[in-house]
């Protein structure tokens, strides 16, 4: 499909049911993804894979893919605001759960924004929370 599809193309389902006409429903897509994860777990088990990986695949859901996608986008530098819009999160703190930065890096970045009075850093407990 082109970058900007026409109205007719915008209504065309990207993933179609077996009849090739209808789009896949949410439930059908969920079941297909779960089945794929379970088949991957079985293949891994048949080939002597690690039990913890097999267990993880057996428990995996489509939300796993969503979480992985948002995490990779965050790691590539996409801003929190754009991630939240893309994920359709109403609150930024929901999206911030997908950020897996090192605690030290987070702390170092937070220290870049310090309030000062007469050139002296204020203690963090100097202010009442809002």
N, C-alpha and C positions, 0 to 999 in steps of 0.2 A: 504494500500500500504506500502511496505517496506520503510525504511529511504532513501535508494538510489535505486530508481526504475530503472528497465532495460529500454532500449530505447523504447520498445513496451509499457511499462507501463507509461513512460514519455509522450507519445503521447495520452494516454487514458484520455478523459475528466473526471474531478472529478465530475462536475455537468453536467448532461445530459438532453437533451430535452425529451419530452414525448415519443418519439420513442425508448428511451433507448440507442441510438447509437451516435447521434450527440451531441456535446457539446452545452451548452447554449451560445447564442450570447450575446454580451454586452448589447444590447437594451432589450432583453428578461429578462436578469438577473436584470437590472435596474427596469423594470416594475414589476417584481415579488417582489422585495424588497420594492418598493413604495407601492404596494398593501398590503403587510404585515404590513407596518407602518400604513396605513389607516385603516386596519381592527383592529389593536390594538387600534387606536384612537376611533373607533366606539365602541369597547368593553368597553373601559374606560368611554366613554360618557354614555353608557347604564347602567353602574354600578355607576354612580354619581361621576366620577373622576373630578379632578381639571381642570377647563377650560384652564389654561395655559399649562398643560401637554397634553391635547387633541390637542390644537393648535400646540404645538411643534411636536407631532407625525404626524399631518396632513401635516406639512411642511418638515418633515424629508426625507432625500435622502440617497442613498448608501454612499455618501461621509461622512455622519454622522458616519457611522460604521468605516470608515477609520480613521477619526479624533479620535474617541473613542479608537480605537486600538492603534494608535500611542501615544495618551495621556497616556493610561495605561502602555504601554511599557516604556515611559519616567519616569513615577512615580515609576516604579519598578527598575529603576536605569540603564537602557540601555543607553549607551553613545549616544551623539548627532550624532556623525559620523556614528554609526551603524544604528541609526534611519533613518538618511538621506539616507543611502544606501538601507535599506529595503523599504523605501517609494519612492525610485527612485527620490529624490529631487536633483537637480543640485546644489542648494545653501543651505548652512547650515542655513542661516537666514530664509529660508522658513520653515525648520524643527523646528527651535527654537520657532516658533509660537505655537507649540504644548506643550511647557513647561509651566506649570501653577504653577510656584513657587511663594511663597510669596515675595513681594518686599523687605522686610527686610532681608530674607534669601539670596536673590540674592545680595543685597548690601553688606551683611556681607562676602559672598564668594568673591566678587570682591575686597574687601578691603584686602584680604589675599595676593594679588599681587600688591605691591606698590613699585614704584621706589624710591630709596634713594640715597642721595649724602652725604657723610661723616656722615652717621647715621641719617640724617634728612629726613623726608618724603617730597617729592616735591608736591606743589599744583597741582591739576588736570589740571589747565589752564596753566601750565608751558610749554606745548608743542603745536606746531602747528599740526593740523590734517594732515594726509598724503594725 
